[in-house]
Amino acid sequence: MLKHLKLTNIGPADTALEFGTRLNLITGDNGLGKSFLLDIAWWAMTRKWPAEVNPKLTAGKIALPTDKKKKAEIGFSFTGVSKTKANVIAFEPRLQSWNIPRGRPANPGLVFYAMADGSFAVWDPARNYWKTRADDALDRPPAYVFSPKEVWDGLQRDDGSWLCNGLIRDWASWQKEKGRALDYLVAVLASLSPSSAERLQPGALTRISLDDVRDMPTLKMPYGQDVAVVHASSGMRRIISLAYFLVWCWEEHLKAKELLGEEPETKTTFLIDEVESHLHPRWQRTVVPALMQVMAKLTTSAKVQLIAVTHSPLIMASVEPQFDDQQDTWWDLDLVRHQGNRTPTVVFSNRRFVRLGDVSRWLVSEAFDLGSARSLEVEDVLEQAAQILSEEVIDHAKAKALDVKLRTLLGDTDPFWVRWRFVGEKQGWL
């Protein structure tokens, strides 16, 4: 499990982050480096950038120094299977790569990475880790990295051999076999569903085209129809692809460990970018608690660390019952303007998690920094109204004109009307 990252001359700002052993939330505006942090975390534990393993990816490229004339370093540590491993890796300008030590990597346990665009990656100690110290003894993929299309249709080596059959073929095969993998899939889908009334369940296999001979998995929809998974909504496809990926990784891990005569791993790190992506608010309220528990559907001895990027106030509100300061952290990225400096800087803050209850309060919290939980138009007109109410002598004509605008923007039961009407009636302009 990842313990710390220290970035020097790389990314938007030099920083050092300490991670919790269980849940880690990362918030901040677009472009401040949240996804970049997940790429660094993946690389620190696996030694490879996602796009280095699979060039089809549009994200997950190698990180480069911010200032080409200065030394760049990535420091990190993680708890391995047998000990804590710490490193400081420098960038080698002439090689345009990071100077990774030769020899076998440390074993951080299973590492999953779900990227925002639907790409997935896994590092499996049973299949991507070698025990000899000779680098030339490695004759297996350094990781399994899937583009969005490959998650569904399968992953191939350059020589044409198949590393993974993909969601469509595997799901259909598991359903026909009615074995362990199907049991896992059903359990994980149920765990990731927003409620018992909207439980994701496999439906009957079908065909969707005369020209497509694949048996196509379906989902049982709440309105009584079985819908092919390729025709499901974006949110459902996000969840079922995540469920499939977890089951496929765990099933292949178990098979590999059986061949090796070893016990399955217990430590798992999830890296998930924009965890709320495509999800309805009802699903956003349940997805993180579900992910924290999902490995329990696969093994009773799992120790899970979740590092999730989010832009959703519902995600923040949803973890309030689970958040534990002793094992969880919240990192917030902000663009800060310093006095006397024209150029703002990115600041990484380890925020104290405060339970705010109402989701709208999260919108105006340090996580999202909005002036209000309203539209920009309403926020602007309410500021004008507040200015009028603060004046010792109120301009009645100005107040009446603003009242007309307020009535076009605010609902009849908006709490603002109480004060506005009280002052207006008292002053005689209403």
C-alpha angles and dihedrals in degrees: 000000000000114000105175147351126202118188122195120184092345129106126359095319144359108262147152122219130191115203130213120240094240123017125019122178123194120195135173144114123296116282098024096109108267096133088041089059091055090050089052091047091051092048093047092058099036107029093228133090112232094241090046089064095039115025090191089079118099092202134041095064123161114285115240133200117274093220111034091203095057133070115264124204139175116204120190145155134194137178108252129197092271107015146356112276121205127185142170111204122192128206115246107215097196092051093037089222142095115270098240114182115251121247134053120334124239117261113244094173123248114343121197124188122190110188125206095247094057096266118136135198135185134187110201120190090209094057109018101039125081125199100206117086094225111102092206089062091071106104100159136075114287087225139337110256121178130195113217091262093049092054087064103031103031142264122263135191119237088259091059098254117134122248093176132009093215133236098292098052097035095048091050091047093049091049092053093047094047090205140128096304092056091049089052092048094050091048095048093046090051091048093051094046117107095232143346088261091057099037116159108234132170113253129199118305114254144173121246102188143022087232098049112074095184120114101240121217117229138198125230104238124211089243093062104261131114108230123195111249091237088060095048121112121275091254093051091047089052091053098042092047088052091047092048093047093052093047093045092049093047094044092050090045091054092048091049092048090050089054091048094046091235136128119257119262119264101194118080131175120198119199110189125178119206091354091191093055112147092349126136114237089255089059093042090061092059108030100086096045087048093051090050089058103032097094088059085069089061102036135005094217100056122137107197131194115190122197109183134177116210143175093184126107087198090060090053092048092046094061096051094099092049104038112115119184090209095063107011134070139192119208118191126193118208136178105230129191114212123207112262093014119100095195116072119221134217112248124196111211128188097216125205107242110238122185106237099173104199113074092224089063089060089057091061094039128100088270095070106008097212119161091227141347090253138089118282091250093053092044090054096048092046089054088054090049092049089052091052092048091052094056119101092219114035120212101230095201091052091047093050092050091050090047089060091052092046091055090057093052108033129066119241092251097046110136090230091073093068095068095033094053093043092054093039094052092044093050093042101238094110 
